Amino acid sequence: MRTNVSETIFFIDRESGLGLQAQLRETVVSAVLAGRIQPGAHLPSTRKLADYLNISRITVTLAYQELVSQGYVEVANRSSYRISGNAPGKALDNDRPSAGSDPVDWSSKIKMSFGVVRQIPKPLDWRRYPYPFLYGQMDPSLFDLNAWRDCARRALAREDFILMASDFAAADDVRLVNYICSRTLPRRGIHANPDEILVTVGAQNALWIATRLILEKGSSAVCENPCHPDISASLFLSGAKVTAIDVDGEGLPPDALPENVDAVFVTPSHHSPTGATMPIDRRARLLEAAEEKDFVIVEDDYEFEISYLAPPSPALKAFDATGRVLYIGSFSKSLFPGLRLGYLVAPAPFIREARALRSLMLRHPPGHLQRTAAYFLALGHYDAVLHRMRTEYHKRHVLMGDALRREGLTIAGSCDFGGTSFWMEGPEGLDADRLVRELRQDGVLVESGSPFFPQNNRSCRYFRMGYSSIPSANIPEGIARVRARIDRLMETEAG
C-alpha cells in the first residue's frame, strides 16, 4: 500500500530570513531524522505543494532535487519523489536502560567551581532595545559583509579547502600568521617571527593559556583595579595570591607594585574599563621594575585600532628588550565580536608550551575561519572597515560626550584615546546594578561597573556606556533617560 506525505507538514516562514528551498529541505530532513515519515513514503507532487504553499513550482523542484543529491529522497518515476530507503542519519534502534532511582549528585562530583567568574550581563535580544549603550557589540552597517563572503568563498577554493579540511594538529594557518607578523604587529612597534605567535580563540583564550603557564598555587599576581572580570577571574582560579592595584589617570602605577610578584597583568594602551593610556615614561618604569623584581608582564592590547583622537602609542612590548612581555591581541573587537579570533605573542620557548596546552583544549581555531580572516586582512578589507569605524565612532564620541555633559553626568574615565565607550561615575550612593535593571524598563541598556572591581562586594556607583552599536540619532534621548532614572533612584534613596 502506497504511503503519501501530506503537504500540511510543510510551512513557509517568510520572516525567518531562510530561503524557501532551504525551508522545504529542512522540513523533510527533520521529519526523516525524527522518524515522522518513513522510507518509501511519497512526497507531494511539485505542483500540488507549490499550489498549497503559494510558491513557484521550480522552487519545490529544486528543493526536491537537492534532497535527492543528498540521499534523503529518491526519484520514484519521472515526476514522483519518495523518501529514500537508506537516508543519511537514519536513527539506530536504541533500547535505553531505565534511569536509576538515584540521580548523580553533581555537587560532589564537580571538583572545581567557576562561580568566581563575574559575568557582564548582555541580553541576547539587545537589538530590540532602542537605546543599547552596550560595549563590544557591533554596528553591521559599518562592516563589509560582501567582502567577508567573498573571502569565505576564496577560503573554500579547492586548494584552500584541501588544506583547511586537513588536521592542522597544533599548527596555525600560515597566511594568517604571516599577516600578523608582517602587518599587524609592526603597527604596534613589535617585531616577531612566526614561531613566536599562537593563534587563539579570542583574547580570553590567550589570557587563560598564559595564566596557566606562568601562575600556580602560591604564585603572586597583580592586576589593575578596576579590571576586566575575565582577567581577575583567571588569576583567582590559578590559585595565585592576587593583588589589585588602583589605577589613576595614567593607568597602573609601577611604584605601587608589591616587592614579591611573579606576573603583572595590564592594559596599558587603553585601560579596561577607564580608557586611560599609560605614558611612555611609566611604561619604561614598569619594564625596569620587571627586570629588578624578575616578573613577567602580560599585556592585553585591546582596542588599539579604534584610535581617532590621537595616534596610538607603541605597545608596551615594543619597548621590551628582554622578552618579559607576553602580548595579547584580538581581531574580535575590530571586526565583529562573534569572530573569536586572537593571538598570543611571546618568545618561541613559551609559544611551544602554549601550543601544547592549547592542543589539549581545542587543537587549533577552525581552519576555514583563519583562512577567511587572512584573506580579509591581506586584501585590504580590514583597513577599510577600520577607517569606517574610526570615522563613525569619532562622530558618536563627540555627540555622546556633549550629551553627557549637557545632562550633568560625570565621565570618570579618560577620553584622550578614542575607543567605543565612556566610563561613568554616578552620584554617591548609586547602586549601578539596580540602575542597569531599572533602565531596561526605559528601553536603555548600560553595563554596571561592579564586575570590574574583583575585591569589592559593596554597591558600585560606576557604569559603562558604549556607543559601537547605538544609532547616533538615539544617543541624546537615551542619555536623557539615564539622567532621569538616576534622579529617580537617588530621590528614592533620600526618601
C-alpha positions in Angstrom: 0.0 0.0 0.0 1.4 3.4 -1.0 2.1 5.9 1.8 1.8 9.6 1.0 3.3 12.5 2.9 0.7 15.2 3.5 1.5 18.7 2.2 0.3 20.0 5.6 3.6 19.2 7.2 5.2 22.0 5.2 5.2 25.6 6.4 6.8 28.7 5.0 8.0 31.4 7.3 8.7 34.4 5.1 10.1 36.4 8.0 12.7 33.9 9.1 15.5 35.1 6.7 15.9 31.5 5.5 15.4 30.8 1.8 12.3 29.0 0.6 14.2 26.0 -0.8 16.2 25.7 2.5 12.9 25.7 4.5 11.5 22.9 2.4 14.6 20.8 2.7 14.8 21.4 6.4 11.2 20.2 6.8 11.9 16.9 5.0 15.3 16.3 6.7 13.9 17.0 10.2 10.9 14.7 9.6 13.2 11.8 8.3 15.7 12.1 11.2 12.9 12.3 13.7 11.2 9.2 12.2 7.9 11.1 11.5 8.0 10.0 7.8 9.1 6.5 6.8 11.2 5.2 3.9 9.2 4.8 0.7 6.6 7.5 1.6 5.8 9.6 -1.4 6.2 13.4 -1.2 3.5 15.7 -2.6 3.9 16.5 -6.2 5.8 19.6 -7.1 2.7 21.2 -8.5 0.5 20.3 -5.5 3.0 21.5 -2.9 3.7 24.7 -4.8 -0.1 25.5 -5.0 -0.5 24.7 -1.3 2.4 27.0 -0.2 1.7 29.6 -2.9 5.3 29.5 -4.2 6.9 28.7 -7.5 6.9 25.1 -8.7 10.5 25.4 -9.7 11.4 26.2 -6.1 9.9 22.9 -5.0 11.5 21.0 -7.8 15.0 22.4 -7.0 14.5 21.6 -3.3 13.5 18.0 -4.1 16.5 17.6 -6.5 18.8 18.8 -3.7 17.3 16.3 -1.4 17.9 13.6 -4.0 21.6 14.6 -4.3 21.9 14.4 -0.5 20.4 10.9 -0.4 17.2 11.8 1.6 14.9 11.4 -1.4 14.8 9.3 -4.5 13.0 9.6 -7.8 10.1 7.1 -8.0 9.3 7.9 -11.6 9.6 10.8 -13.9 7.6 13.2 -11.7 7.3 11.5 -8.4 9.6 11.6 -5.4 9.7 9.4 -2.3 11.8 9.1 0.9 14.9 7.1 0.4 15.2 3.6 2.0 18.7 4.4 3.2 18.5 8.1 4.0 21.5 9.7 5.9 21.3 9.9 9.6 18.7 7.2 9.9 18.1 6.6 13.6 19.6 3.4 15.2 17.5 1.2 17.4 18.3 2.2 20.9 16.8 0.5 23.9 17.9 2.8 26.6 18.3 1.4 30.0 15.9 2.8 32.5 17.3 5.5 34.7 18.4 4.7 38.2 16.3 5.8 41.1 19.1 7.9 42.5 20.4 10.7 40.2 24.0 11.7 40.3 24.9 14.3 42.9 27.0 16.6 40.7 27.8 18.9 43.6 30.1 16.2 44.9 31.4 15.2 41.5 32.5 18.7 40.4 35.9 19.3 41.9 36.3 22.9 40.9 33.8 25.7 40.9 33.9 28.6 38.4 31.4 30.7 40.3 34.1 33.3 40.9 33.7 34.5 37.3 31.5 37.6 37.4 29.9 38.0 34.0 28.9 41.3 32.4 25.2 40.6 31.6 24.4 41.2 27.9 20.9 40.3 26.8 20.9 38.3 23.6 17.9 40.3 22.4 19.7 43.6 22.9 18.8 44.8 19.4 15.2 45.2 20.3 16.1 47.9 22.8 16.1 51.4 21.3 19.0 52.7 23.4 21.7 49.9 23.6 24.7 51.6 25.2 26.5 48.2 25.3 30.2 47.8 24.9 31.6 45.3 22.4 28.6 44.9 20.2 28.8 45.8 16.5 27.0 48.0 14.1 26.6 45.8 11.0 26.2 48.8 8.7 29.9 49.5 9.3 31.1 46.0 8.3 31.7 44.9 4.7 29.7 41.7 4.7 30.0 41.2 0.9 33.8 41.4 1.2 33.7 38.8 4.1 31.5 36.5 2.0 34.0 36.8 -0.9 36.9 35.9 1.4 34.9 33.0 2.7 34.4 31.7 -0.8 38.1 32.2 -1.6 38.9 30.1 1.5 36.7 27.3 0.0 38.6 27.1 -3.2 39.9 23.6 -3.9 43.5 24.2 -2.8 42.5 26.1 0.3 39.8 23.6 1.2 42.1 20.7 1.0 44.5 22.5 3.4 41.7 23.6 5.7 40.0 20.2 5.8 43.2 18.6 6.9 44.1 18.2 10.6 46.4 21.1 11.5 47.5 19.2 14.6 48.8 22.0 16.7 49.7 24.4 13.8 48.0 27.6 12.7 47.1 29.0 9.3 50.4 30.1 7.7 48.9 33.0 5.8 47.2 34.4 8.9 50.4 34.1 11.0 52.4 35.8 8.2 50.0 38.7 8.1 50.2 39.2 11.9 54.0 39.2 11.6 54.2 41.5 8.6 51.3 43.9 9.0 49.6 43.8 12.4 52.5 43.7 14.9 54.8 46.2 13.1 52.0 48.8 13.5 52.4 48.3 17.3 56.2 48.6 17.1 56.5 44.8 17.6 58.8 42.5 15.5 58.2 38.8 15.9 58.8 35.6 14.0 56.1 33.0 13.1 57.3 30.7 15.9 56.6 33.4 18.4 52.9 33.6 17.5 50.0 31.4 18.6 46.5 32.0 17.1 43.8 31.7 19.8 40.0 31.7 20.1 39.9 35.3 21.1 42.0 37.3 23.7 40.4 35.4 26.6 41.7 32.1 25.3 45.2 33.6 25.1 44.9 35.1 28.6 43.8 31.7 30.0 46.8 29.9 28.4 49.3 32.5 29.6 47.8 32.3 33.1 48.0 28.5 33.2 51.7 28.6 32.2 53.1 31.3 34.5 51.0 31.0 37.7 50.2 28.3 40.2 49.1 28.0 43.8 51.4 30.1 45.8 52.4 32.5 43.0 51.9 36.2 43.3 50.0 38.2 40.6 49.0 41.8 40.2 46.0 43.1 38.2 44.6 46.6 37.8 41.7 47.8 39.8 39.2 48.1 38.2 40.0 45.5 35.6 38.1 43.2 33.2 36.4 40.5 35.2 37.7 37.7 32.9 41.3 38.8 33.9 40.7 38.8 37.6 38.7 35.5 37.5 41.6 33.8 35.6 44.0 35.0 38.2 42.0 33.9 41.2 41.3 30.4 39.6 45.0 29.9 39.2 45.4 29.7 42.9 47.8 32.7 43.0 47.7 35.4 45.5 46.2 38.3 43.7 46.8 42.0 44.4 44.6 44.5 42.7 46.3 47.9 42.4 44.2 51.0 41.9 44.7 52.7 38.6 44.9 56.5 38.1 44.6 58.7 35.1 47.8 57.2 33.6 46.9 53.5 34.3 48.7 51.2 36.7 51.4 53.0 38.8 54.6 50.9 38.9 55.7 52.3 42.2 52.7 50.6 43.9 53.8 47.1 43.0 54.5 44.7 45.9 58.0 43.6 46.5 57.4 39.9 45.6 55.4 39.4 42.4 55.5 36.8 39.6 53.3 38.4 37.0 51.6 41.7 36.3 48.5 41.9 34.0 48.0 45.3 32.4 46.1 47.0 29.6 48.5 50.0 29.1 47.4 51.3 25.7 43.8 51.6 26.6 42.9 50.6 30.1 39.9 48.4 30.6 37.5 49.9 31.5 38.5 53.5 32.2 40.3 54.1 28.9 43.4 55.6 30.5 46.6 55.4 28.4 49.9 54.6 30.2 52.5 57.2 29.2 55.9 56.1 27.8 57.9 57.0 30.9 55.6 55.0 33.1 55.9 52.0 30.7 59.7 52.3 31.0 59.5 52.2 34.8 57.2 49.2 34.6 59.7 47.3 32.4 62.6 48.4 34.7 60.6 47.0 37.7 60.1 43.8 35.9 63.8 43.3 35.5 64.6 44.4 39.0 61.9 42.1 40.6 62.1 39.4 37.9 58.4 39.2 37.0 56.6 38.7 33.7 54.2 41.2 32.2 51.0 40.1 30.4 49.8 43.0 28.1 46.3 42.9 26.7 46.4 45.4 23.9 42.7 45.5 23.2 41.0 48.1 21.0 44.2 49.8 20.0 42.8 50.0 16.4 40.0 52.3 17.4 42.2 55.4 17.9 40.8 58.6 16.4 41.5 61.3 18.9 45.3 60.7 18.9 47.7 58.3 17.2 48.1 55.1 19.3 51.3 54.9 21.3 53.5 51.9 20.7 52.6 48.7 22.6 54.4 48.0 25.9 56.0 45.0 24.2 57.6 47.4 21.6 59.9 48.5 24.4 60.6 45.0 25.7 64.3 44.1 25.1 64.4 41.0 27.3 61.3 39.1 26.3 59.5 39.6 29.6 56.2 40.8 28.0 53.6 38.4 26.8 51.4 40.3 24.3 47.8 39.5 23.6 45.8 40.9 20.6 42.4 40.2 19.1 40.6 40.7 15.8 37.2 40.3 17.5 36.9 43.9 18.8 37.9 45.5 15.5 35.9 43.2 13.2 32.9 41.6 15.0 32.7 40.0 18.5 31.4 36.6 17.2 34.7 36.1 15.3 36.5 35.0 18.4 40.0 35.1 16.8 43.0 36.4 18.7 46.7 35.8 19.1 49.5 35.5 21.7 53.0 36.8 21.0 55.9 35.6 23.2 59.4 34.1 23.0 59.5 30.8 21.0 60.0 28.5 24.0 56.9 30.0 25.7 54.9 29.6 22.5 55.9 25.9 22.2 54.4 25.3 25.6 51.4 27.4 24.9 50.7 25.5 21.7 51.0 22.2 23.6 48.5 23.4 26.2 46.1 24.8 23.5 46.2 21.4 21.7 44.8 19.7 24.8 41.8 22.1 24.8 40.9 22.6 21.1 43.8 21.7 18.8 43.5 24.9 16.9 40.9 27.5 15.9 38.8 26.5 12.9 40.9 26.4 9.7 38.3 27.9 7.4 37.8 30.9 9.8 41.6 31.5 10.0 41.9 31.4 6.2 38.9 33.7 5.7 40.3 36.2 8.1 43.7 36.0 6.4 42.1 36.9 3.1 40.1 39.7 4.6 43.2 41.2 6.2 45.5 40.7 3.2 43.1 42.1 0.6 42.7 45.4 2.4 39.1 44.9 3.6 40.2 45.1 7.3 41.8 48.5 6.9 38.8 49.8 5.0 36.5 48.6 7.8 38.7 50.2 10.5 38.6 53.5 8.6 34.8 53.5 8.5 34.7 52.6 12.2 37.1 55.3 13.3 35.2 57.9 11.3 31.8 56.9 12.6 32.9 56.3 16.2 34.6 59.7 16.3 31.2 61.3 15.4 29.4 59.3 18.1 32.1 60.0 20.7 31.7 63.8 20.2 27.9 63.6 20.2 27.8 61.4 23.2 30.3 63.4 25.2 28.3 66.6 24.5 25.1 64.9 25.6 26.6 63.5 28.8 28.0 66.9 29.8 24.7 68.6 28.9 22.8 66.2 31.2 25.4 66.7 34.0 26.6 63.2 34.1 30.2 62.6 35.2 32.7 60.9 32.8 35.2 59.2 35.1 37.5 57.7 32.5 39.9 59.1 30.0 38.7 60.4 26.6 42.1 61.1 25.1 42.4 57.9 23.1 39.1 57.2 21.4 37.7 53.7 21.8 34.0 52.9 21.9 32.8 53.6 25.4 32.7 56.0 28.3 33.4 55.0 31.9 30.9 56.8 34.1 30.7 57.7 37.8 27.3 58.1 39.3 26.5 60.1 42.5 27.4 58.8 45.9 25.0 56.1 47.0 24.0 55.0 43.5 23.7 51.2 43.0 24.8 50.6 39.4 23.4 47.0 39.4 19.9 48.4 40.2 20.4 51.2 37.7 21.0 48.6 35.0 17.9 46.6 35.9 15.6 49.6 36.0 16.9 51.3 32.9 15.7 48.3 30.9 12.2 49.4 31.6 13.1 52.6 29.8 14.5 50.8 26.8 18.0 51.6 27.8 21.0 49.2 28.2 24.1 50.1 30.1 26.7 48.0 32.0 27.3 48.0 35.7 30.8 48.6 36.8 30.6 46.2 39.7 32.1 43.1 37.9 35.3 45.3 37.2 36.1 45.5 40.9 37.2 42.0 41.9 37.7 42.6 45.6 34.7 44.8 46.3 31.4 43.3 47.3 29.7 46.7 48.2 27.4 48.5 45.8 29.1 50.2 42.9 28.3 53.6 41.5 30.4 53.2 38.3 28.9 52.1 35.0 30.0 51.8 31.4 28.2 53.2 28.3 29.3 52.0 24.9 28.4 53.6 21.5 29.5 51.0 19.0 26.0 49.7 18.3 23.6 52.5 19.1 22.4 54.8 16.3 23.6 58.4 16.6 20.1 59.7 16.4 19.2 57.7 19.6 22.1 58.9 21.8 20.7 62.1 23.2 17.4 60.7 24.2 19.0 57.6 25.7 21.3 59.7 27.8 18.4 61.9 29.0 16.6 58.7 30.1 19.7 57.6 32.0 19.8 61.0 33.8 16.1 60.8 34.6 16.4 57.3 36.0 19.4 58.2 38.2 17.5 61.1 39.6 14.5 58.9 40.5 16.8 56.4 42.2 18.6 59.0 44.2 15.2 60.5 45.3 14.1 57.1 46.4 17.4 56.7 48.4 16.9 60.1 50.0 13.3 59.4 50.9 
